[in-house]
Amino acid sequence: MMKKKPDHKIFKSPDIHKSLADLEGIDWGIPTDDSHLVVTCHELRHKPLNQFTAEDFRIMIGQNISLHYLVPLAIDLVEKNPLVSGDFYEGDLLANLLSADPAFYTKYPQLKTRLRDIVNVNCDYILSNIFDKKEFTRVMSDFRGG
């Protein structure tokens, strides 16, 4: 009996010409904190998803914001290049995907499987090119659940 290949495309893609604020119907208003991170997150909520950079995904996923929209799109990026980078280091987007709220991946196990498959297929490449092998190994171990 042939096993069916898991379907990793279960999410209906959002209208990437819309912003998170438009898609969710929620406007956070003016930031009440003037920190760079808070202001940036508020600004990114109004940026159309098709204009997001790896850095934009890294920031928002690092803050666990709107993961159900952003994680599938960010996984598409790391699928093309596992070490795609934001502004910190090669692979910083992958690191934030692996460090995202575990409850999200519990709710969407197919995304966890998809991300784990990308890492497993590209593990040698990642480990030979990533700066902090020890940190990556720790993050990956945490992602896998120990």
C-alpha positions as CSV (number, residue, x, y, z in Angstrom):
1,M,0.0,0.0,0.0
2,M,1.5,3.3,-1.1
3,K,1.6,6.0,1.6
4,K,0.1,9.4,0.7
5,K,2.7,12.2,0.8
6,P,1.6,14.7,3.5
7,D,-0.1,17.8,2.1
8,H,1.9,20.8,3.3
9,K,-0.2,23.3,1.5
10,I,-3.3,23.1,3.7
11,F,-3.5,26.8,4.3
12,K,-5.5,29.0,2.0
13,S,-3.0,31.7,1.0
14,P,-4.1,35.1,2.3
15,D,-4.4,38.0,-0.1
16,I,-0.8,39.1,0.0
17,H,-1.7,42.5,-1.3
18,K,-3.4,43.2,2.1
19,S,-1.8,44.1,5.4
20,L,-2.2,42.1,8.6
21,A,-4.5,44.9,9.9
22,D,-6.7,44.5,6.8
23,L,-6.7,40.7,7.0
24,E,-7.5,40.6,10.7
25,G,-9.8,43.6,10.7
26,I,-7.9,45.0,13.7
27,D,-6.0,48.3,13.9
28,W,-3.7,48.5,16.8
29,G,-3.8,52.3,16.7
30,I,-0.9,54.5,17.7
31,P,1.9,52.7,19.7
32,T,1.8,53.5,23.4
33,D,5.5,52.8,23.7
34,D,8.1,54.6,21.6
35,S,10.6,51.7,21.5
36,H,11.9,50.9,18.0
37,L,10.5,47.3,18.2
38,V,7.0,48.4,19.2
39,V,6.9,51.2,16.6
40,T,8.2,48.8,13.9
41,C,5.6,46.1,14.7
42,H,2.8,48.7,14.5
43,E,4.1,49.9,11.2
44,L,4.5,46.3,9.8
45,R,0.8,45.6,10.7
46,H,-0.1,48.1,7.9
47,K,2.5,46.9,5.3
48,P,1.1,44.6,2.5
49,L,2.4,41.1,2.9
50,N,3.8,41.0,-0.6
51,Q,6.1,43.8,0.5
52,F,7.5,42.0,3.5
53,T,11.2,41.4,3.6
54,A,13.0,38.5,5.4
55,E,13.7,41.1,8.2
56,D,10.0,42.0,8.5
57,F,9.1,38.3,8.9
58,R,11.9,37.9,11.4
59,I,10.7,40.7,13.5
60,M,7.1,39.8,13.6
61,I,7.6,36.0,14.0
62,G,10.1,36.8,16.8
63,Q,7.3,38.6,18.5
64,N,4.8,35.8,17.8
65,I,2.5,38.2,15.9
66,S,0.0,36.9,13.4
67,L,1.8,33.6,13.1
68,H,-1.0,31.9,11.1
69,Y,-0.4,34.4,8.3
70,L,3.3,34.9,8.5
71,V,4.8,31.5,9.2
72,P,3.6,29.8,6.0
73,L,5.0,32.7,4.0
74,A,8.2,32.7,5.9
75,I,8.6,29.0,5.4
76,D,8.3,29.5,1.7
77,L,11.4,31.8,2.0
78,V,13.5,29.4,4.0
79,E,12.5,26.6,1.6
80,K,14.2,28.5,-1.2
81,N,17.2,29.4,1.0
82,P,17.4,28.0,4.5
83,L,19.9,30.7,5.5
84,V,17.9,33.7,4.2
85,S,18.7,36.5,6.5
86,G,17.1,39.6,8.0
87,D,19.4,42.2,9.5
88,F,21.2,40.0,12.1
89,Y,22.9,37.0,10.6
90,E,22.5,34.3,8.0
91,G,19.7,32.0,9.1
92,D,18.1,34.5,11.5
93,L,14.7,34.0,10.0
94,L,15.0,30.2,10.3
95,A,16.1,30.6,13.9
96,N,13.0,32.7,14.7
97,L,10.7,30.2,12.9
98,L,12.2,27.4,15.0
99,S,11.8,29.5,18.2
100,A,8.2,30.6,17.5
101,D,5.5,29.8,20.1
102,P,5.4,26.0,20.5
103,A,1.6,26.3,20.9
104,F,1.3,27.5,17.4
105,Y,3.1,24.4,16.0
106,T,0.9,22.2,18.2
107,K,-2.1,23.8,16.6
108,Y,-0.6,23.5,13.1
109,P,1.6,20.4,13.2
110,Q,1.8,20.2,9.4
111,L,3.8,23.5,9.5
112,K,6.1,22.0,12.1
113,T,6.6,19.0,9.9
114,R,7.3,21.1,6.8
115,L,9.9,23.2,8.7
116,R,11.5,20.1,10.2
117,D,11.7,18.6,6.7
118,I,13.5,21.7,5.4
119,V,16.0,21.6,8.2
120,N,16.6,17.8,7.9
121,V,17.1,18.0,4.1
122,N,19.5,21.0,4.5
123,C,21.1,20.2,7.8
124,D,24.6,19.8,6.5
125,Y,24.4,23.0,4.5
126,I,23.0,24.9,7.5
127,L,25.6,23.6,9.9
128,S,28.5,24.3,7.5
129,N,27.4,27.9,7.0
130,I,25.7,29.0,10.2
131,F,27.7,31.1,12.6
132,D,26.7,29.6,15.9
133,K,26.4,25.9,15.5
134,K,25.8,25.3,19.2
135,E,22.9,27.7,19.4
136,F,21.3,26.3,16.2
137,T,21.6,22.8,17.5
138,R,19.9,23.9,20.8
139,V,17.1,25.7,19.0
140,M,16.5,22.7,16.7
141,S,16.5,20.4,19.7
142,D,13.9,22.6,21.5
143,F,11.9,22.7,18.3
144,R,11.9,19.0,18.0
145,G,10.7,18.7,21.6
146,G,13.8,17.8,23.4
